């Protein structure tokens, strides 16, 4: 298996992130001290995800710009490989055609997915911070109940 196909098979997806967050946010009330220590690991893990997905978002942004430029060249007759048979009269018309182009739409969807993943990761990191306060509050409540 090539390194490129290995990267593709290990790619983070929005669904995987959602499922992982559901597991990571759980607190075992019988192991509060361990859960508190686990928070640093979880925060670091999600920070790494954030860095990886931001890199993917940057690549998707470059790809979107490249595809849009290529399709503009196609529709305006400036492409060397293929040219559109129809000549568009106005820039508004051209903008609408490019926005509806299947290649451009695919690149935009890819960009939006990575953007949504970043939003989820940032929310996950906030939840992990909040998880630490929840654990601390549960530990204090337990001490209070024990009369300490």
N, C-alpha and C positions, 0 to 999 in steps of 0.2 A: 504494500500500500504506500503510495507516495505521500510526501509530507503535506501536499495541498489537499488531498482527499482526507487525510487524518484531521486537518484543521476543519474541513467542512463537516465531518462527522461529529466533531467535538464542539461545534458552534453552539453558542448559547441562544436559546429561543425564548420568546416571551412566555410561552406555556411552561417551559422548564423553570423559568425564574419564578413564576407564580406558584408553582408546586413547591419549589424549594423554600420560598418565603413562608408558605403555610407551615412547613415543618420547622423552619428555623425560629419562628416566632413563639412556638409552644414553650411553655414553662412547666417543668416537672416540679410540683410543689413539695415532693419528698426530697429533692436535691437542690435546694435554693442556693447554697453556697457554690456548688458546682456550676449551676446555671449562671450565676453572677460572673464567675470566672470565664465562662464560655462566651460572654458578650463581646469581649475584646476580639476573640477569634472570629465571631460572626461579623462584627463590624469590618474587620480587615478583609474578610472574604468578599463582602459586598462592595467594599472600596476597590478591590481588584476587579470585580465585575464591572464596576463603573468605568474604570480605566480602559478595560477591553472594549466595552460597548462604545465608549466615546471614540476610540480608534476606528471602530467599524462605522460609526456615524460619519466621521471625517471622510472615510473612503467612499461611503454612499453619497456624500455631498459632492465629492469630486466626480463620481460616476454620473450623478444627475446632471451636473454642469456639462460634462463631456457629451452625454446622450442628447441633451437639449441643443447644444451647439451643432452636433452632427445632423440632427433632424432639421434644424434651421437651414443648414447648408443644403440638405436634400430638398426642402420645400422652396428654396429660393434659387435653385439651379446652380449652386456653387460647389456641389459635391463632385468629386472626381470619380467615384465608383457608381453612383446611381443618382438619377435626377427625377423629380416629380414631373409628371406630364402636365399638370394643371398649374397655371400661373395665378397666384393670389394677388388681388388688387390693392388691398389695404393692410396696414400693419395689424389692425384689430382682427381682421380675418385670419391672418397668419398666426397671431397669438392664440386664437381659439383652436386652430388646427394643431398647433404644436402641443397645447395643453391637453388635447384629446388623443394625441398620438400614443399608440400602445407601448412603444419603447419608453417614452417619457413617463407614462403612467406607472409602468413597472419600476422604474428608477425612483419615482416619487414615493411609491408605496414602501419600497425598501428603506428609504430615508425615514419615513414616518414610523415604521416599525422600530427602528433603532432609537428614534426620538422617544417613542412610548416606553421602550425598555429603560432608557435613562430616567424617565419620570418615575417608573416603578422602582428602580434601584434607589433613587434618592428617597422615596417614601419608605422603602425597606430600611434604609439606614436610619431614618428618623424613628421608625418603629423599634429598631434595635436599641436606640438610645432610650426610648420610652420604656422598653422592656427592662432595662437596668433599674429604672426608678420603680417599676412595678415589683421587681424582685426585692429591692431594698425595703419597700413598704411592707411586703409580705413577711420579710425577716423581722422587721420591727414589730409587726402585729403579733408574730409568733412569740417574740421575747416578752411583749406586753402580757400576752395570755399566760405565759409561764411565770409572770410576776418578777421579771428581771428588769 
